[in-house]
């Protein structure tokens, strides 16, 4: 995992396309920082917050929407 600013410097649009397979997103270099590697792992976040939250539903990402 790395930061969003690091993703803009180091990742490519092709890497974004590969990692977003099966997810609808705006295919543009403006969205390189949306690469999943630049985001915290949700399972780790939920584990870290286990004493604060109760998991009632699990969701799967279908669309990534971001203004350009």
C-alpha positions in Angstrom: 0.0 0.0 0.0 1.1 3.5 -0.7 -0.4 7.0 -0.6 -2.6 8.6 -3.2 0.1 11.2 -4.0 2.6 8.3 -4.4 0.2 6.5 -6.8 0.0 9.6 -9.0 3.8 9.6 -9.3 4.5 5.9 -9.7 1.5 4.0 -11.0 0.3 3.8 -14.6 -3.1 3.9 -16.2 -2.5 0.3 -17.3 -2.0 -0.8 -13.7 -5.2 1.0 -12.7 -7.1 -0.9 -15.5 -5.7 -4.2 -14.3 -6.5 -3.7 -10.7 -10.0 -2.3 -11.4 -11.0 -5.3 -13.5 -14.7 -5.9 -12.9 -15.3 -2.4 -11.5 -16.8 0.3 -13.6 -14.6 3.4 -13.4 -13.8 6.5 -15.5 -10.8 5.3 -17.6 -8.6 8.4 -17.4 -5.1 9.2 -16.1 -6.9 11.7 -13.8 -7.9 8.7 -11.7 -4.6 7.0 -11.2 -4.8 7.8 -7.5 -7.9 5.6 -7.3 -5.8 2.4 -7.7 -6.7 0.0 -4.9 -3.0 -0.1 -3.8 -3.4 3.5 -2.7 -6.3 2.7 -0.4 -6.3 1.2 3.1 -7.2 -2.5 3.2 -10.8 -2.5 4.4 -10.4 -5.9 6.2 -7.5 -4.4 8.2 -9.4 -1.2 8.9 -12.3 -3.3 10.3 -10.0 -5.5 12.3 -8.4 -2.4 13.8 -11.8 -1.1 14.7 -13.3 -4.3 16.0 -14.0 -2.9 19.4 -15.9 0.1 17.9 -18.0 -1.5 15.2 -20.3 -4.4 14.5 -20.2 -5.8 11.0 -23.8 -6.2 9.8 -23.3 -6.3 6.0 -20.5 -6.8 3.6 -20.5 -4.8 0.4 -18.5 -5.2 -2.9 -17.5 -2.3 -5.0 -19.2 -2.2 -8.4 -18.6 1.4 -9.4 -15.9 4.0 -8.6 -17.3 7.5 -9.1 -15.1 10.6 -8.9 -15.5 14.0 -10.5 -12.8 15.1 -13.0 
